[in-house]
Amino acid sequence: MSLVVYLAALLLALSAVLLFRRPRAALRNPLTASTCAAVSIGALCFTCSAPVTLAAVNRLTDVPNFGAPLTYSMISAYSCSLIILLIQWRGGPPALVRRSTRRAVTVFGLLIVAVIVLFTLADPRTERLNDLDTYYANTPYMREMIVLYLVGHGACIAVMSAVCLKWMREVTGPLRTGLRLILVGLLLDLAGFEIAKITAVVARWLGHDLDFLSTNVAPPVVSLGALFCSAGFTIPRLLPPAITHWRSLNDYRRLTPLWTEVQWAATAPKPSPSWWELPYARLQWLEVSIHDALLALAPLFDDRVRRISLATALDEGSTPSQARVIAEAAMLADAARQAADPADRRFNEPSTYRLHATGAVVTTGLVELAQALGQSPVVAAARRGSVTASHD
C-alpha cells in the first residue's frame, strides 16, 4: 500500500512544482498560492498516511500510533485547503472571500485540536499501521477521534460537491473541465474512502469484520480521487499557458524559412535566447529580430517584382490573399538577394509599400510570409533574380 500512496504523493508534488515554478509571482497571486498549498498539503497527507511513514514517525517520537493523529490532522488540513482553494477560485467581494476563508480555517483548526486531544485521552498502546481505524473502532476517545475526522472530511466533500455542481452550470472551457474532474475525484473520495471507512467502522461496532474496505479498498481509491481533484484544480491553471507555449513552439519552427532568409540583415545585435527559455519568450525574441531585419531590407524592396509576382500567382490559381503573401515574399527574397550581392543591386525608386506582416499584431502574418518563402516557385524565381529579367 505504501507504494500506491507514495506514487500519489509524488504526482501531487510534481503538480505543486509546476504551479510554483515562479515563486514570487505565485505568492503574489492568492489563487496560485492557494492551489500550490492545497496540492502540497495533499502530497504531505499521502506521505504521512503510508505505513512506512507511520512506522518511522512512531519510532522517532517513541509514541505508539503517533502517526494516526498526524495523518488525521493532515487530512483535515487538506480538506480545509481544498475549501479555501474553492473559495479563492470562486472569487467574489474580497471581504466575503476573507470571511469565508477565516471560517474554514477556524472550523478545521478546531477539528485538528479535537483530534489531538482525543488521541491524548485515549493513549492507545498497540501499534497499528494498516487497520487502526477498525482496530480501535470501539475504543473510547479513539472511536470519537476516528468519527470526527471522517465527518470533517465528509463535510468537505459535501460542500465542494455542492459548489462545483452549482458553478459548473455557469462556466465553460477549461474551468468547466476542471470542475468535472474535481467532481469525479470527490465521487471516488466519497465512495472509496468515506463510505468504505465508515462501513468498516460501523461493521466493527456491530460485531462484524469488513476491515478490507478500510485497509485494501480505501487507500488506492482515495489516491486516485486525489489525483483527479489535483488535475481539476491545476489543469485550468496550467492548460492555457501550455497551449500558448505549444503554439509558440509551432510558430517558432514555422518561422525558420523567414529567419534563414533575413537573419544576416538584422542591424541591432540581440543576444540569442538561452536554451532554458520557454517557447513564448523564444518566439518573441525571434519576432523582434525578424522585424528588425525586415526594416533593414525595406530600402531594397522593388514594387515591380511584387506586381509581377502578384500577377503570376493569380494566373497560377492562387486566391487574392495567397497571391498577396507570395508577392510580398518574392519582393523580400529579391531584396535579400540584392543585399547579399551588391554588384547585382538595382537602383530603383524606393518602394513605399509596407509588408502586411509588419503591421499585424499577431504572428500569423510572419508565418504566412515564411511559408511562401519556403514553398512558392514564384518566390524561388525572385530569389534567383529571374522575375524582372523575364519581363524586360
C-alpha positions in Angstrom: 0.0 0.0 0.0 2.9 2.4 0.7 3.9 2.3 -3.0 0.5 3.4 -4.2 0.3 6.2 -1.6 3.8 7.4 -2.3 3.1 7.4 -6.0 0.0 9.6 -5.4 2.1 11.9 -3.2 4.8 12.2 -5.9 2.3 13.1 -8.6 0.8 15.8 -6.4 4.2 17.1 -5.5 5.0 17.4 -9.2 1.8 19.4 -9.8 2.9 21.7 -7.0 6.3 22.2 -8.5 4.8 23.1 -11.9 2.5 25.6 -10.3 5.2 27.1 -8.1 7.9 27.3 -10.8 8.0 31.1 -10.3 7.7 31.6 -6.5 7.5 35.4 -6.4 4.7 35.5 -9.0 2.9 32.6 -7.3 3.0 34.2 -3.8 1.6 37.4 -5.2 -1.4 35.6 -6.7 -3.8 34.3 -4.0 -5.3 31.7 -6.4 -2.0 30.3 -7.4 -0.7 30.3 -3.8 -3.9 28.5 -2.6 -3.6 25.9 -5.4 0.1 25.2 -4.5 -0.8 25.0 -0.8 -3.6 22.6 -1.4 -1.6 20.3 -3.7 1.4 20.4 -1.4 -0.7 19.5 1.7 -2.3 16.7 -0.3 1.2 15.3 -1.1 2.1 15.5 2.6 -1.1 13.9 3.6 -0.5 10.9 1.4 3.1 10.7 2.5 2.1 10.7 6.2 -0.6 8.0 5.7 1.8 5.4 4.2 2.5 2.6 6.6 6.3 3.0 6.1 6.0 6.7 7.2 3.7 5.8 10.1 6.2 3.3 11.4 9.0 5.9 11.1 7.0 8.6 12.9 6.1 6.2 15.7 9.7 5.2 16.1 11.1 8.7 16.1 8.6 10.1 18.6 8.6 6.9 20.7 4.8 7.2 20.9 2.8 4.3 19.6 0.4 5.3 16.8 1.5 8.9 16.9 1.3 8.8 13.1 -2.5 8.4 13.4 -3.4 11.9 14.7 -0.7 13.3 12.5 -2.3 11.8 9.4 -5.8 12.7 10.5 -4.7 16.3 11.1 -3.2 16.4 7.7 -6.4 15.0 6.2 -8.3 17.8 7.9 -5.8 20.4 6.8 -6.1 19.1 3.2 -9.9 19.3 3.4 -9.5 22.9 4.7 -7.1 23.8 1.9 -9.4 22.4 -0.7 -12.3 24.5 0.6 -10.1 27.6 0.8 -8.9 27.0 -2.8 -12.5 26.7 -4.0 -13.3 29.9 -2.2 -10.4 31.7 -3.9 -11.3 30.1 -7.2 -14.9 31.1 -7.0 -13.9 34.7 -6.1 -16.3 37.5 -5.2 -16.1 40.5 -2.9 -12.7 40.5 -1.1 -14.4 40.9 2.3 -16.6 37.8 1.7 -13.6 35.8 0.5 -11.6 36.7 3.6 -14.6 35.9 5.9 -15.2 32.6 4.3 -11.5 31.7 4.5 -11.4 32.6 8.2 -14.4 30.4 8.9 -12.9 27.4 7.1 -9.6 27.8 9.0 -11.4 28.2 12.3 -13.6 25.1 11.8 -10.9 22.8 10.7 -8.4 24.2 13.1 -10.8 23.3 16.0 -11.2 19.8 14.4 -7.5 19.3 14.4 -7.2 20.3 18.0 -10.0 18.0 18.9 -8.3 15.1 17.1 -5.1 15.6 19.0 -6.9 16.0 22.4 -8.9 12.8 21.8 -5.8 10.8 20.9 -4.1 12.1 24.0 -7.0 11.0 26.2 -7.2 7.6 24.5 -3.5 6.7 24.8 -3.5 3.6 22.6 -0.6 1.3 23.2 -0.8 -1.3 20.4 0.8 0.0 17.2 -1.4 -0.5 14.1 -0.1 0.7 10.8 -2.8 -0.6 8.4 -6.0 -1.1 10.3 -6.0 1.5 13.1 -9.5 2.8 12.3 -11.1 -0.6 12.6 -8.9 -2.0 15.4 -9.7 0.9 17.7 -13.3 1.4 16.4 -14.7 0.5 19.8 -12.0 2.1 22.0 -13.2 5.2 24.0 -11.9 8.5 22.6 -10.2 6.8 19.7 -13.7 6.0 18.5 -14.7 9.6 18.7 -11.4 10.7 17.0 -12.0 8.4 14.1 -15.6 9.5 13.6 -14.6 13.2 13.9 -12.0 13.2 11.2 -14.3 11.2 8.9 -17.2 13.6 9.5 -14.9 16.6 8.8 -13.7 15.1 5.6 -17.2 14.1 4.6 -18.4 17.7 5.2 -15.6 18.9 2.9 -16.8 16.6 0.2 -20.4 17.7 0.5 -19.6 21.4 0.4 -17.2 21.1 -2.5 -19.6 19.0 -4.5 -22.5 21.4 -4.0 -20.3 24.4 -5.0 -18.9 22.6 -8.1 -22.3 21.5 -9.3 -23.7 25.0 -9.0 -20.7 26.7 -10.5 -20.3 24.2 -13.4 -23.6 25.5 -14.9 -22.2 29.0 -15.1 -18.8 28.4 -16.7 -17.3 26.8 -19.9 -13.9 25.8 -21.3 -11.0 24.6 -19.2 -12.7 25.8 -16.0 -15.7 23.5 -16.6 -13.4 20.6 -17.4 -11.6 21.2 -14.2 -14.8 21.2 -12.2 -15.8 17.9 -13.8 -12.5 16.3 -12.8 -12.9 17.6 -9.3 -16.4 16.1 -9.1 -15.0 12.7 -10.3 -12.3 12.9 -7.6 -14.9 13.8 -5.0 -17.1 10.9 -6.1 -14.1 8.5 -5.8 -13.3 10.0 -2.4 -16.9 9.6 -1.2 -17.3 6.0 -2.4 -13.8 4.7 -1.9 -12.8 6.4 1.3 -15.7 7.9 3.3 -18.3 5.1 2.6 -15.7 2.3 2.8 -14.1 3.6 6.0 -17.5 4.3 7.7 -18.9 0.9 6.6 -15.8 -0.9 8.1 -16.0 1.1 11.4 -19.8 0.5 11.8 -19.3 -3.2 11.0 -16.9 -3.3 13.9 -19.5 -1.6 16.1 -22.0 -4.3 15.1 -19.5 -7.2 15.7 -18.6 -7.9 12.1 -15.3 -7.8 10.2 -15.2 -5.7 7.0 -11.7 -4.4 7.6 -10.7 -5.0 4.0 -12.8 -2.0 3.0 -10.6 0.2 5.1 -7.3 -1.4 4.5 -7.4 -2.6 0.9 -10.1 -0.6 -0.9 -9.9 2.9 0.6 -6.1 3.7 0.1 -5.9 3.2 -3.7 -9.3 4.7 -4.5 -8.7 7.8 -2.4 -5.3 8.2 -4.1 -7.0 8.1 -7.5 -9.6 10.5 -6.3 -7.0 13.0 -5.0 -5.2 12.8 -8.4 -8.5 13.7 -10.2 -9.1 16.6 -7.8 -5.5 17.8 -8.2 -5.9 17.6 -12.0 -9.1 19.5 -11.8 -7.5 22.3 -9.8 -4.3 22.5 -11.8 -5.4 22.0 -15.4 -7.3 25.3 -15.7 -4.2 27.0 -14.3 -1.7 25.1 -16.5 -3.6 24.4 -19.7 -3.8 28.0 -21.1 -0.1 28.7 -20.7 0.7 25.2 -22.0 -1.4 25.8 -25.1 0.3 29.2 -25.6 3.8 27.7 -25.4 2.8 24.8 -27.7 1.6 27.3 -30.3 4.6 29.4 -29.8 6.9 26.4 -30.4 5.0 25.6 -33.6 5.2 29.2 -34.8 8.9 29.3 -33.9 9.5 26.3 -36.2 7.4 27.6 -39.0 9.3 30.9 -39.0 12.5 29.1 -39.7 12.5 29.8 -43.5 11.9 33.5 -43.0 14.6 33.8 -40.3 17.0 31.9 -42.6 16.3 34.4 -45.4 16.8 37.6 -43.4 18.8 36.8 -40.2 22.1 38.2 -41.5 20.3 41.6 -42.3 19.3 42.3 -38.7 21.2 45.5 -37.6 20.5 45.6 -33.9 22.6 43.0 -32.1 20.5 41.0 -29.7 21.6 38.1 -27.5 20.1 34.8 -28.6 17.6 33.3 -26.0 19.0 30.9 -23.6 18.2 27.2 -24.1 16.1 27.1 -20.9 13.8 29.9 -22.1 10.2 28.9 -22.7 8.9 28.8 -26.3 6.9 32.0 -25.9 9.9 34.0 -24.9 12.0 32.5 -27.7 9.2 33.4 -30.2 9.1 37.0 -29.0 12.9 37.3 -29.5 12.6 35.8 -33.0 9.8 38.1 -34.0 11.7 41.2 -32.8 14.8 40.1 -34.7 12.8 39.4 -37.9 11.1 42.7 -37.8 14.5 44.4 -37.4 15.8 42.6 -40.4 12.7 43.5 -42.5 13.2 47.2 -41.7 16.9 46.9 -42.8 15.8 45.3 -46.1 12.9 47.7 -46.8 15.0 50.2 -48.9 15.7 47.4 -51.4 12.1 46.5 -51.9 11.2 46.6 -55.6 7.5 47.2 -56.4 7.9 45.8 -59.9 9.0 42.5 -58.5 5.9 42.5 -56.3 3.5 43.4 -59.1 4.9 40.8 -61.5 4.9 38.1 -58.8 1.3 39.0 -57.8 0.1 38.7 -61.4 2.0 35.4 -61.8 0.5 33.9 -58.6 -3.0 34.9 -59.6 -2.5 33.4 -63.0 -1.4 30.1 -61.3 -4.7 29.9 -59.4 -3.8 31.5 -56.0 -6.5 33.4 -54.2 -6.0 37.2 -53.9 -4.9 36.8 -50.3 -2.5 34.0 -51.1 -1.2 35.9 -54.1 -0.5 39.0 -51.9 1.6 36.9 -49.5 3.5 35.3 -52.3 4.2 38.7 -54.0 5.5 40.1 -50.7 7.7 37.1 -50.1 9.0 37.4 -53.6 9.8 41.1 -53.1 11.5 40.2 -49.8 13.6 37.4 -51.4 14.6 39.7 -54.2 15.7 42.4 -51.6 17.7 39.8 -49.7 19.4 38.7 -52.9 20.4 42.3 -53.7 21.7 42.9 -50.2 23.8 39.8 -50.3 25.3 40.7 -53.7 25.9 44.5 -54.0 27.1 44.0 -57.6 23.7 42.8 -58.6 21.9 45.7 -56.8 19.4 47.7 -58.8 19.0 51.4 -58.1 15.2 51.7 -58.5 12.9 54.3 -56.9 12.5 53.3 -53.2 9.3 51.5 -52.5 6.7 52.9 -50.1 5.0 49.5 -49.8 4.7 48.2 -46.3 4.6 44.4 -45.7 1.4 43.2 -44.3 3.3 41.1 -41.7 5.0 44.2 -40.2 1.7 45.8 -39.4 0.0 42.7 -37.9 -0.2 42.3 -34.2 -0.2 38.5 -34.3 2.4 36.1 -35.6 0.1 34.9 -38.4 1.4 37.4 -41.0 5.1 36.4 -40.4 4.2 32.7 -40.6 2.4 33.1 -43.9 5.4 35.0 -45.3 7.7 32.3 -44.1 5.6 29.5 -45.7 5.6 31.4 -49.0 9.4 31.8 -48.8 9.8 28.1 -48.4 7.2 26.7 -50.8 6.3 29.1 -53.6 8.1 28.6 -57.0 7.3 32.3 -57.7 9.5 33.2 -54.7 12.2 30.8 -55.8 12.3 32.7 -59.2 12.6 36.0 -57.3 15.4 34.6 -55.2 17.3 33.7 -58.5 16.7 37.2 -59.9 14.7 36.0 -62.8 11.4 37.8 -62.2 12.3 41.2 -63.6 14.7 39.6 -66.2 11.9 37.6 -67.8 9.8 40.7 -68.1 12.4 43.1 -69.5 
